[in-house]
Amino acid sequence: MKKDDLQLLLEEQQINVSFTSIMTIISTFFAGLILTKYDSFDISIRVPVLFLIISVLGFTFSTLIFTNLSGEISRFRRHFKDYIVFGNILSEYFGVYLLLFSLPLIIVAVSSDLFLRSTVLISVLVGFFLYNSSKFSLMERDLGQRKSFFISLLLVSIVLLMFISQVYQLTTFFIFLSLTLLLSILIISYITYKINLG
């Protein structure tokens, strides 16, 4: 590998570490804010808090992986792609997705304001869908535009149904959808991993 290529890889690694570190702080802030507000938790708050905790872990572990990548680059090892792929999967699918999906659920738990609830839900779901339909998303890059479109539609539908079931206190359905969402993210992550490193 050329010296210029290594320098570019180091710069990308530094950007990844900075991004995931900042996102870890943001996720931790939200989780801490929610945890300090309540003495006891019903399922409508446990699920978004769980999503935030998984998000924190996704960003934390991706930060560690991107940090360890610098050692691989410095030693001229050839396992760069493994670090980058796994770090990106943890950051995007577990970090970003669960942070985004927790926001409308947290708003339902902490506010009865219909405008705020609706605005946050629509902003998150439309933003998520537009991002995943773009050439910039990890999913679109790895799975292609058509698959990314349908998977994004599926995830948006699950979160929308979670929101509705949370508002109407359909606890069993809410739990089922939460598990379905987590399982879907695990499957997407596994498929993306196999496509990149298979």
C-alpha positions in Angstrom: 0.0 0.0 0.0 1.3 3.5 -0.9 2.2 6.0 1.7 -0.5 8.4 0.4 -3.1 5.6 0.7 -2.0 4.9 4.3 -2.3 8.6 5.1 -5.8 8.8 3.7 -6.8 5.7 5.7 -5.4 7.3 8.9 -7.4 10.4 8.2 -10.5 8.4 7.7 -9.9 6.5 10.9 -9.5 9.8 12.8 -12.8 11.1 11.4 -14.5 7.9 12.3 -13.1 8.0 15.9 -14.2 11.6 16.3 -17.7 10.9 14.9 -18.4 7.8 17.0 -17.0 9.5 20.1 -19.3 12.5 19.7 -22.3 10.2 19.1 -21.4 8.1 22.2 -21.6 11.3 24.2 -24.9 12.3 22.7 -26.5 8.8 23.2 -25.1 8.7 26.8 -26.6 12.2 27.5 -30.1 11.1 26.3 -29.9 7.8 28.3 -28.7 9.6 31.4 -31.4 12.3 31.0 -34.1 9.7 30.8 -32.7 7.5 33.6 -32.6 10.5 36.0 -36.2 11.5 35.3 -37.8 8.3 36.5 -37.8 6.3 39.7 -39.6 3.3 38.1 -40.0 2.3 34.5 -42.9 0.8 32.6 -42.3 -0.9 29.3 -43.0 2.3 27.3 -39.9 3.9 28.8 -37.8 0.7 29.2 -37.7 0.0 25.4 -36.4 3.5 24.3 -33.9 3.4 27.2 -32.8 0.0 26.0 -32.4 1.3 22.5 -30.3 4.2 23.8 -28.1 1.9 25.8 -27.5 -0.3 22.8 -26.8 2.8 20.8 -24.2 3.9 23.4 -22.6 0.4 23.1 -22.7 0.5 19.3 -20.9 3.8 19.2 -18.5 2.9 22.0 -17.4 -0.4 20.4 -17.1 1.1 17.0 -14.9 3.9 18.5 -12.7 1.2 20.0 -12.5 -0.7 16.7 -11.7 2.5 14.7 -9.1 3.4 17.3 -7.5 0.0 17.0 -7.4 0.4 13.3 -4.6 3.0 13.7 -2.4 0.2 15.1 -3.1 -2.0 12.1 -2.3 0.9 9.7 0.9 1.8 11.6 2.1 -1.8 11.5 1.2 -2.1 7.8 -1.1 -5.0 8.4 -3.7 -6.0 5.8 -6.8 -6.3 8.0 -7.9 -2.7 7.4 -11.2 -3.7 5.8 -12.3 -5.9 8.7 -11.9 -3.0 11.1 -13.7 -0.5 8.8 -16.6 -2.8 7.9 -17.3 -4.0 11.5 -16.9 -0.4 12.9 -19.2 1.0 10.3 -21.9 -1.7 11.0 -21.8 -1.1 14.7 -21.8 2.7 14.3 -24.6 2.9 11.7 -27.0 0.0 12.5 -26.7 -0.2 16.2 -25.6 3.3 17.0 -27.4 5.7 14.6 -30.5 3.6 13.9 -31.3 2.9 17.5 -30.6 6.4 18.6 -32.9 7.7 15.9 -35.6 5.1 16.6 -35.6 5.8 20.3 -36.3 9.6 19.9 -40.0 9.4 19.0 -40.6 6.7 21.6 -38.9 8.8 24.3 -41.1 11.8 23.3 -44.2 9.7 23.7 -43.1 8.6 27.2 -42.2 12.1 28.4 -44.7 14.4 26.6 -48.4 14.3 25.8 -48.0 17.2 23.3 -49.4 15.9 20.0 -47.6 18.4 17.9 -44.2 17.5 19.4 -44.9 13.8 19.2 -45.9 14.0 15.6 -43.2 16.4 14.5 -40.4 14.2 16.0 -41.9 11.0 14.6 -42.3 12.4 11.1 -38.8 14.1 11.1 -37.1 10.9 12.3 -38.9 8.5 9.9 -38.7 10.8 6.8 -35.1 11.7 7.5 -34.2 8.0 8.1 -36.0 6.9 4.9 -34.4 9.7 2.8 -30.9 8.9 4.1 -31.3 5.2 3.4 -32.6 5.9 0.0 -29.5 7.9 -0.8 -26.2 6.8 -2.1 -24.6 7.9 1.2 -26.1 5.2 3.4 -24.2 2.0 4.3 -27.3 0.0 3.5 -27.7 1.4 0.0 -24.0 1.0 -0.7 -23.9 -2.6 0.4 -27.4 -4.0 -0.4 -28.3 -1.8 -3.4 -31.0 0.8 -4.0 -33.9 -1.6 -4.3 -33.2 -3.7 -1.3 -32.3 -0.7 0.8 -35.7 0.9 -0.2 -37.7 -2.1 1.0 -35.7 -2.7 4.1 -36.0 1.0 5.0 -39.7 0.9 4.4 -39.9 -2.2 6.7 -38.0 -0.5 9.5 -40.0 2.7 9.2 -43.2 0.7 9.3 -42.1 -1.2 12.4 -41.1 2.1 14.2 -44.4 3.7 13.2 -46.4 0.7 14.5 -44.3 0.9 17.7 -45.2 4.5 18.1 -48.9 3.8 17.7 -48.8 0.8 20.0 -47.0 2.9 22.6 -49.5 5.7 22.4 -52.5 3.3 22.7 -50.7 1.3 25.4 -50.8 -2.0 23.4 -48.0 -3.4 25.5 -47.7 -6.9 24.1 -47.7 -5.6 20.5 -45.2 -2.9 21.5 -42.8 -5.6 22.9 -43.2 -7.8 19.9 -42.4 -4.9 17.5 -39.4 -3.9 19.6 -38.0 -7.4 19.4 -38.8 -7.5 15.7 -36.9 -4.3 15.1 -33.8 -5.5 17.0 -33.9 -8.8 15.2 -34.2 -7.0 11.9 -31.2 -4.8 12.7 -29.2 -7.9 13.7 -30.1 -9.6 10.4 -29.3 -6.5 8.3 -25.9 -6.3 10.1 -25.1 -9.9 9.5 -26.0 -9.7 5.8 -23.9 -6.5 5.4 -21.0 -8.2 7.2 -21.2 -11.3 4.9 -21.4 -9.2 1.8 -18.3 -7.2 2.7 -16.2 -9.9 4.2 -18.0 -13.1 3.2 
